[in-house]
Amino acid sequence: MGVEATPPITLVVTGPIARADVPELCAALDRLLAAPEQAAAPVECDLTGVVRPGLTVVEALARLSLTVRRAGRGPLRLRGVPPELRALLDLVGLADPAGITDAP
C-alpha cells in the first residue's frame, strides 16, 4: 500500500484588489478546481502579495470560500495573511464561519 500526499491548489493573490477583480479571481479559482488531476487537492489562497487589504479583499475571500465550498473542497486555507486583514476577518466574523482557515 502506498500513501501519496496531494499538493494543494494555490491561488496567489497580489497587489491591490478592486471590486471589479473579484469575479475574475473566482473564475481563476474555478479553472484551477476543474483540473481533473486536482480532484482531491486542498485549496489555499496565498495573500503574501496583497497591498492595502481592506473590505474588498474580505469580500473576495468570502466569495472564494463559497466557490471552494460549492466545489465540495472546503475550507479555503489562507497563507501569508497580513495582520490588518486577519483583524478584518476576525472583526466581520469570517475567519471560521466562512470556511476560511490558516494553512499549515
Sequence and secondary structure as in RCSB ss.txt:
>XXXX:A:sequence
MGVEATPPITLVVTGPIARADVPELCAALDRLLAAPEQAAAPVECDLTGVVRPGLTVVEALARLSLTVRRAGRGP
LRLRGVPPELRALLDLVGLADPAGITDAP
>XXXX:A:secstr
        EEEEEEE   GGGHHHHHHHHHHHHH GGGTT  EEEEEEEE S  HHHHHHHHHHHHHHHHTT   
EEEES  HHHHHHHHHHT SSTTSEEE  
